[in-house]
Amino acid sequence: MKKSWLISLFVVLLGVTSAFGAPHSQAERTPITVENAAQLQPLYTFTGHTGPVFSVAFNYVYDYEFKTPTVLVASGSIDGTARVWDVATGEEKYVLEGHTAQVVAVAFNYFESDGGMHLLTAGYDNLILEWDMADGSLVHEYPTDFAETDPMSFLSINDLNIAFSPRASQFAVTTGAMIEIWDIPSGHYYTIMAEDVVGKIAFSLAEFSPLHDYQDYRLYLVAASNNQVAIYRYLGVEEGYDPEPYVMAGPDTDFYLDKGLAMGFNQNVAVVDDSTSEIQQFTAEGDAGPRLVGHASNENGDLGVYAVAFSPDESLIVSAGYDNQLRLWSHETGEALAVIETTGAGLASVAFSPDGTLIATGDLDGTVTLWGIGE
């Protein structure tokens, strides 16, 4: 009994709360599927942030079949820090302190010549910082001018029109109807003028799938405004983005957006209708798919869905809400496969691991929770 008590105390001191005693090893993790989604459980919760967590991301791997396990998860918070944890051991590896304002986006990349793993963080201090995951050191700083709002205002977080591509090769932000994009490896800068004020942007997961070599990616950017979803195709470093988008939904479609948006490998899109807290799906052909209905909302839009993400194979959609609900949905049928009531202050971010075995959520109370299939 005494030994068990000491182990529990040690785990708490590390800032990790495990639902199953010890974090699961990589070999023990089970892919999350339509068949076992109802078994989704919290694996462990990381603490340390002192403000809401509006961005979470897993590292990816060079593995066309995604059989190499995910090993790291990162989070960005309005407390001005990013944190990185080892998902196999539950160990907090790094607290990254370099921003002077909220950290609103995080993503991993492998674009350095040494082939090492790096993390990119974006803050409302107009900086993108690149960190070496070998030792947590700051290796590069990319100044930008994307933060038009008061960098210390919590209200500015409610319009998170900021996104990294999955491999962190590009960074995009919206200002009104203008989309600004930085190609980080080359230093090129592009602009796109949308037809209306853009409420949210996201990159396709297709960047995880090289066509020929690791510099040749299928890169797509989806932009959503009120009643319109448009996809812009990346043509190359010199050409930038095709200015003529593929419009998946037009004025005849009724939804209002300024929060959740996601695009899968095959350009399927899930977009949150903030007026109803329902999630509208669109196929790659532009057809409307099943609406995902279940999250709570109110007339002020204070509840409802804040973030959505596709599973690597696009069979599942995960949604996280201010209503404290985490939901797993069938992409094909729209059925709610798992509905989990969390106990924090409200869910603000969500991500699926590239190996399909884990989900990470960021909470308004500053915690980060990893979810997987329990024993």
Residue pairs with C-beta under 8 A, 6 or more apart in sequence:
11 17
11 18
11 90
14 90
14 91
14 92
15 46
15 47
15 48
15 92
16 23
16 44
16 45
16 46
16 47
16 85
16 90
16 91
16 92
17 44
17 45
17 47
18 43
18 44
18 90
19 41
19 42
19 43
19 44
19 374
20 43
20 44
20 374
20 375
22 90
23 43
23 44
23 87
23 88
23 89
23 90
24 43
24 88
24 372
25 88
26 69
26 71
26 88
29 69
29 355
29 357
29 358
29 372
29 373
30 36
30 357
30 372
30 373
31 355
31 356
31 357
31 373
32 40
32 311
32 316
32 328
32 352
32 356
32 357
32 358
32 359
32 372
32 373
33 315
33 316
34 315
34 316
34 330
34 337
36 373
37 316
37 328
37 337
37 338
38 337
38 338
39 338
39 373
39 374
40 326
40 328
40 338
40 340
40 359
40 371
40 372
40 373
40 374
41 371
41 372
41 373
41 374
42 369
42 370
42 371
43 358
43 369
43 370
43 371
43 372
43 374
44 90
44 369
44 370
45 367
45 368
45 369
45 370
46 75
46 83
46 85
46 90
46 92
46 367
46 368
46 369
46 370
47 366
47 367
48 83
48 92
48 95
48 366
49 75
49 77
49 79
49 81
49 83
49 366
49 367
49 368
50 77
50 79
50 366
51 77
51 78
51 79
51 102
51 366
52 77
52 78
52 157
52 345
52 348
52 362
52 363
52 364
52 365
52 366
53 75
53 76
53 77
53 348
53 349
53 362
53 363
53 364
53 366
53 367
53 368
54 76
54 77
54 78
54 102
54 104
54 157
54 160
54 348
54 349
54 362
55 75
55 76
55 103
55 104
55 105
55 106
55 349
55 362
56 73
56 74
56 75
56 76
56 106
56 349
56 350
56 351
56 360
56 361
56 362
56 368
57 73
57 74
57 75
57 106
57 107
57 108
57 164
57 351
57 360
58 70
58 72
58 73
58 74
58 87
58 108
58 351
58 352
58 353
58 354
58 358
58 360
59 70
59 71
59 72
59 73
59 74
59 108
59 117
59 133
59 354
60 70
60 108
60 166
60 167
60 208
60 354
61 68
61 69
61 70
61 354
61 355
62 68
62 110
62 214
64 209
64 210
66 312
66 354
66 355
66 356
67 355
68 355
69 88
69 355
69 357
70 87
70 353
70 354
70 355
70 357
70 358
71 86
71 87
71 88
72 84
72 85
72 86
72 87
72 93
72 108
72 117
72 133
73 84
73 85
73 87
73 351
73 353
73 358
73 360
73 368
73 370
74 82
74 83
74 84
74 85
74 106
74 108
74 119
74 121
75 82
75 83
75 106
75 349
75 360
75 362
75 368
76 82
76 102
76 103
76 104
76 105
76 106
76 121
76 122
76 123
77 83
77 102
77 103
77 362
77 366
78 102
78 103
78 104
78 154
78 157
79 102
79 366
80 97
80 99
80 100
80 101
80 102
80 103
80 123
81 95
81 96
81 97
81 99
81 103
82 95
82 96
82 99
82 103
82 106
82 119
82 121
82 131
83 92
83 94
83 95
83 96
83 368
84 92
84 93
84 94
84 96
84 119
84 133
84 136
85 91
85 92
85 93
85 368
86 93
87 353
87 358
87 370
93 133
93 136
94 131
94 133
94 136
96 119
96 121
96 129
96 131
96 136
96 138
98 121
98 127
98 129
98 131
98 138
99 121
99 123
99 125
99 127
99 129
100 123
100 125
100 151
101 123
101 124
101 125
101 147
101 151
101 152
102 123
102 124
102 151
102 152
102 156
102 157
103 121
103 122
103 123
104 122
104 123
104 124
104 157
104 160
104 162
105 121
105 122
105 160
105 162
105 163
105 164
105 171
106 119
106 120
106 121
106 122
106 164
107 119
107 120
107 164
107 165
107 166
107 167
107 168
108 117
108 118
108 119
108 120
108 133
108 167
108 168
109 118
109 119
109 120
109 130
109 167
109 168
109 169
109 184
110 116
110 117
110 118
110 167
110 214
111 118
111 167
111 168
111 169
111 184
111 185
112 118
112 139
116 132
116 133
116 134
117 132
117 133
117 134
118 130
118 131
118 132
118 133
118 139
118 168
119 130
119 131
119 133
120 128
120 129
120 130
120 131
120 164
120 168
120 171
120 184
121 128
121 129
121 131
122 128
122 144
122 146
122 162
122 164
122 171
123 129
123 151
124 147
124 149
124 151
124 152
124 156
125 147
125 151
126 143
126 144
126 145
126 146
126 147
126 151
127 141
127 142
127 143
127 144
128 141
128 142
128 144
128 171
128 182
128 184
129 138
129 140
129 141
129 142
130 138
130 139
130 140
130 141
130 142
131 137
131 138
131 139
132 138
132 139
142 171
142 182
142 184
144 171
144 173
144 182
146 162
146 173
146 175
146 180
147 156
148 175
149 155
149 156
149 159
150 156
158 258
159 258
160 200
161 173
161 174
161 198
161 199
161 200
161 201
162 171
162 172
162 173
162 201
163 171
163 172
163 173
163 201
163 202
163 203
163 221
164 170
164 171
164 172
164 203
165 171
165 172
165 203
165 207
165 219
166 203
166 204
166 205
166 207
166 208
167 207
167 208
167 217
168 184
169 183
169 184
169 185
169 207
169 217
169 219
170 181
170 182
170 183
170 184
170 203
170 219
170 234
171 181
171 182
171 184
172 179
172 180
172 181
172 182
172 201
172 203
172 221
173 179
173 180
173 201
174 180
174 198
174 201
174 223
176 197
176 198
177 193
177 194
177 195
177 196
177 197
177 198
177 225
178 191
178 192
178 193
178 194
179 191
179 192
179 193
179 194
179 198
179 201
179 221
179 223
179 232
180 189
180 190
180 191
181 189
181 190
181 191
181 192
181 221
181 240
181 241
182 188
182 189
183 189
183 190
183 237
186 237
188 237
188 238
188 240
190 240
190 241
192 221
192 223
192 232
192 241
192 243
193 243
194 223
194 225
194 230
194 245
195 225
195 228
195 230
196 225
196 226
196 228
197 225
197 226
198 223
198 224
198 225
199 224
199 225
199 226
199 257
199 258
199 259
200 223
200 224
200 257
200 258
200 259
200 260
200 261
200 271
201 221
201 222
201 223
201 224
201 261
202 221
202 222
202 261
202 262
202 263
203 219
203 220
203 221
203 222
203 263
204 218
204 219
204 220
204 221
204 222
204 231
204 263
204 264
204 265
204 267
205 263
205 264
205 265
205 310
205 312
206 217
206 218
206 219
206 220
206 265
206 266
206 267
207 217
207 218
207 219
208 265
208 312
208 354
209 217
209 218
209 265
210 216
210 217
211 217
211 218
217 234
219 233
219 234
220 231
220 232
220 233
220 234
220 263
220 267
221 231
221 232
221 234
221 241
222 229
222 230
222 231
222 232
222 261
222 263
222 267
222 269
223 229
223 230
223 231
223 232
223 245
224 230
224 257
224 261
224 271
225 257
226 255
226 256
226 257
227 249
227 250
227 251
227 252
227 253
227 254
227 255
227 256
228 247
228 249
228 250
228 251
228 253
229 247
229 248
229 249
229 253
229 269
229 271
229 282
230 245
230 246
230 247
230 248
231 245
231 246
231 247
231 248
231 263
231 267
231 269
232 241
232 242
232 243
232 245
233 241
233 242
233 246
234 240
234 241
234 242
235 241
235 242
246 286
247 286
248 269
248 282
248 286
249 255
249 280
249 282
249 286
249 288
253 280
253 288
255 271
255 273
255 275
255 276
255 280
256 273
256 274
256 275
257 271
257 272
257 273
257 274
258 274
259 272
259 274
259 304
259 305
259 306
259 307
260 270
260 271
260 272
260 279
260 305
260 306
260 307
260 308
260 319
261 269
261 270
261 271
261 272
261 308
262 269
262 270
262 308
262 309
262 310
262 317
263 269
263 270
263 310
264 310
264 314
264 331
265 310
265 312
265 313
265 314
266 284
266 314
267 284
268 281
268 282
268 283
268 284
268 289
268 310
268 314
268 331
269 281
269 282
270 279
270 280
270 281
270 282
270 292
270 308
270 310
270 317
271 279
271 280
271 281
271 282
271 308
272 278
272 279
272 280
272 304
272 305
272 306
272 308
272 319
273 279
273 280
274 297
274 301
274 304
275 301
276 293
276 297
277 295
277 296
277 297
277 303
277 304
277 305
277 321
277 323
278 291
278 292
278 293
278 295
279 291
279 292
279 295
279 305
279 308
279 317
279 319
279 329
280 288
280 289
280 291
280 292
281 288
281 289
281 290
281 291
281 292
281 317
281 331
281 334
282 288
282 289
283 289
289 331
289 334
290 333
290 334
291 334
292 317
292 319
292 327
292 329
292 334
292 336
294 325
294 327
294 336
294 339
295 303
295 304
295 305
295 319
295 321
295 323
295 325
295 327
296 303
296 304
296 321
296 323
296 325
297 303
297 304
297 323
302 322
303 321
303 322
303 323
303 346
304 321
304 322
304 323
305 319
305 320
305 321
305 322
306 320
306 321
306 322
306 346
306 347
306 348
306 349
307 319
307 320
307 347
307 348
307 349
307 350
308 317
308 318
308 319
308 320
308 350
309 317
309 318
309 350
309 351
309 352
309 359
310 316
310 317
310 331
310 352
311 317
311 318
311 331
311 352
311 356
312 352
312 354
312 355
312 356
313 356
314 331
315 330
315 331
315 332
316 328
316 329
316 330
316 331
316 337
316 352
317 328
317 329
317 331
318 326
318 327
318 328
318 329
318 350
318 352
318 359
319 325
319 326
319 327
319 329
319 350
320 326
320 347
320 348
320 349
320 350
320 361
321 327
321 346
321 347
322 346
322 347
322 348
322 364
323 346
324 341
324 342
324 343
324 344
324 346
324 347
325 339
325 340
325 341
325 342
325 347
326 338
326 339
326 340
326 342
326 347
326 350
326 359
326 361
326 371
327 336
327 338
327 339
327 340
328 336
328 337
328 338
329 335
329 336
329 337
330 337
340 371
342 361
342 363
342 369
344 363
344 364
344 365
344 367
345 363
345 364
345 365
346 363
346 364
347 361
347 362
347 363
347 364
348 362
348 363
348 364
349 360
349 361
349 362
350 359
350 360
350 361
350 362
351 359
351 360
352 358
352 359
353 359
353 360
357 372
357 373
358 370
358 371
358 372
359 370
359 371
359 372
360 368
360 369
360 370
360 371
361 368
361 369
361 371
362 368
363 369
